[in-house]
Amino acid sequence: MRKIVVSNAFLEEVAILLAEGRSVRVRIDGQSMFPFIIGGQDEVELVPYEQGSVLPLWCVAFFKWHGTYIVHRFIGKQDALYCMMGDGNLAQVEHVEEKDILGVLQFIYHPDGTLQDCRDSRWMMKGKNWYKLRRFRRYLLYFHRICMRFHRK
């Protein structure tokens, strides 16, 4: 399969569709949400985020940060700023205003045909528990990637 790197201009189109109230299904690239989203393999469905509504803690949001579109987990608030962190990140936390949150992850479509409902409280609890393990992520991510290599063979 040929790999296509999606430009930020494409994600601008995704942002426009979300602003129009439409849901969007797109293949995510990158490793910042590993192991919950496998970059280049999994597809995600984003639904519009309605400004002023409650953003559930531990959900995954699509937002704009310093001119770049990102899909990361909502880990809490500091004053009026929403704190986001990728599941595959070791320390980077993005602080964004509510106006920069454009969508929320609804489903993950895995290549094996399985579907993950990202609104499921058990899935969000896994994200919370993974966040609590961030001190050990470097080792856990390494181990998980090694296991995935053996699983593919």
C-alpha positions as CSV (number, residue, x, y, z in Angstrom):
1,M,0.0,0.0,0.0
2,R,1.3,3.5,-0.9
3,K,1.6,5.9,2.1
4,I,0.3,9.4,1.6
5,V,1.3,12.1,4.0
6,V,-1.6,14.5,4.5
7,S,-0.8,18.2,4.5
8,N,-2.2,20.6,7.0
9,A,-4.2,22.1,4.1
10,F,-6.2,18.9,3.9
11,L,-6.9,19.1,7.6
12,E,-8.1,22.7,7.0
13,E,-10.8,21.1,4.7
14,V,-11.7,18.8,7.6
15,A,-12.1,21.8,9.8
16,I,-14.4,23.5,7.3
17,L,-16.6,20.4,7.0
18,L,-16.8,20.1,10.8
19,A,-17.8,23.8,11.0
20,E,-20.6,23.1,8.5
21,G,-21.9,20.4,11.0
22,R,-20.7,17.4,9.0
23,S,-18.9,14.4,10.4
24,V,-15.6,13.4,8.7
25,R,-13.8,10.1,8.4
26,V,-10.0,10.4,7.8
27,R,-6.9,8.2,8.2
28,I,-4.7,9.7,10.8
29,D,-0.9,9.7,10.4
30,G,1.7,10.1,13.1
31,Q,2.4,8.3,16.4
32,S,1.2,10.8,18.9
33,M,-1.9,8.8,19.8
34,F,-0.2,5.4,19.8
35,P,-1.2,2.8,21.1
36,F,-4.9,3.8,20.9
37,I,-4.6,5.0,17.3
38,I,-2.1,3.4,14.9
39,G,-0.9,6.1,12.6
40,G,-1.2,5.3,8.9
41,Q,-3.5,2.4,9.6
42,D,-6.5,3.4,11.6
43,E,-9.2,5.7,10.3
44,V,-11.1,8.0,12.7
45,E,-14.5,9.6,12.5
46,L,-14.7,13.1,13.8
47,V,-18.0,14.9,14.7
48,P,-18.4,18.6,15.2
49,Y,-17.8,20.0,18.7
50,E,-20.5,22.5,19.7
51,Q,-18.9,25.5,21.4
52,G,-20.2,25.9,25.0
53,S,-21.1,22.2,25.3
54,V,-19.3,20.0,27.9
55,L,-16.2,18.3,26.5
56,P,-16.0,14.9,28.3
57,L,-12.8,14.4,30.3
58,W,-10.5,11.8,28.6
59,C,-12.2,12.1,25.2
60,V,-10.1,12.8,22.1
61,A,-10.5,16.1,20.4
62,F,-9.6,17.6,17.0
63,F,-8.2,21.1,17.5
64,K,-6.0,23.8,16.1
65,W,-2.8,24.7,18.0
66,H,-0.2,27.1,16.8
67,G,-1.5,26.8,13.2
68,T,-1.4,23.0,13.2
69,Y,-4.4,20.6,13.4
70,I,-4.0,17.9,16.1
71,V,-6.0,14.9,17.4
72,H,-5.1,14.5,21.2
73,R,-6.8,13.5,24.4
74,F,-8.5,16.1,26.7
75,I,-6.8,15.7,30.1
76,G,-8.3,18.6,32.0
77,K,-8.6,22.4,32.2
78,Q,-6.5,25.1,33.7
79,D,-8.6,28.2,34.1
80,A,-10.2,28.8,30.6
81,L,-7.7,26.6,28.8
82,Y,-8.2,23.0,27.7
83,C,-5.2,20.8,28.3
84,M,-4.6,18.2,25.6
85,M,-1.9,15.4,25.4
86,G,-1.2,12.7,22.9
87,D,-1.3,9.1,24.2
88,G,2.1,8.5,22.6
89,N,3.7,11.7,23.9
90,L,5.9,11.7,26.9
91,A,5.5,15.2,28.2
92,Q,4.1,17.7,25.6
93,V,0.8,19.2,26.7
94,E,-1.1,21.7,24.4
95,H,-3.2,24.4,26.1
96,V,-6.0,25.6,23.8
97,E,-9.0,27.9,24.0
98,E,-12.4,26.4,23.5
99,K,-12.8,28.2,20.2
100,D,-9.9,26.1,18.8
101,I,-11.6,22.8,19.5
102,L,-13.3,21.8,16.3
103,G,-14.3,18.2,16.6
104,V,-14.5,15.1,18.8
105,L,-13.4,11.6,17.9
106,Q,-16.5,9.4,17.7
107,F,-15.1,6.1,16.2
108,I,-11.9,4.4,15.3
109,Y,-12.0,2.0,12.3
110,H,-9.2,-0.6,12.6
111,P,-7.9,-2.4,9.5
112,D,-9.1,-5.7,10.9
113,G,-12.7,-4.5,10.6
114,T,-13.3,-3.8,14.3
115,L,-14.9,-0.5,15.4
116,Q,-14.0,1.4,18.6
117,D,-16.7,3.7,20.0
118,C,-14.7,6.5,21.5
119,R,-17.7,7.8,23.5
120,D,-17.7,4.5,25.5
121,S,-16.9,5.2,29.2
122,R,-14.6,2.1,29.4
123,W,-12.5,3.3,26.5
124,M,-12.2,6.8,28.1
125,M,-11.2,5.1,31.4
126,K,-8.4,3.2,29.5
127,G,-7.2,6.6,28.3
128,K,-7.3,8.0,31.9
129,N,-5.3,5.0,33.2
130,W,-2.8,5.3,30.3
131,Y,-2.4,9.0,31.3
132,K,-1.6,7.9,34.9
133,L,1.1,5.7,33.5
134,R,2.8,8.6,31.7
135,R,5.9,8.3,33.9
136,F,6.5,4.9,32.5
137,R,5.3,5.6,28.9
138,R,8.8,5.5,27.4
139,Y,9.2,1.9,28.4
140,L,5.6,0.8,27.8
141,L,5.6,2.3,24.3
142,Y,8.8,0.6,23.4
143,F,7.5,-2.7,24.7
144,H,4.2,-2.3,22.8
145,R,6.0,-1.5,19.5
146,I,8.2,-4.6,19.9
147,C,5.1,-6.7,20.5
148,M,3.4,-5.2,17.4
149,R,6.4,-6.2,15.2
150,F,6.2,-9.8,16.4
151,H,2.4,-9.8,16.0
152,R,2.6,-8.7,12.3
153,K,5.0,-11.5,11.4
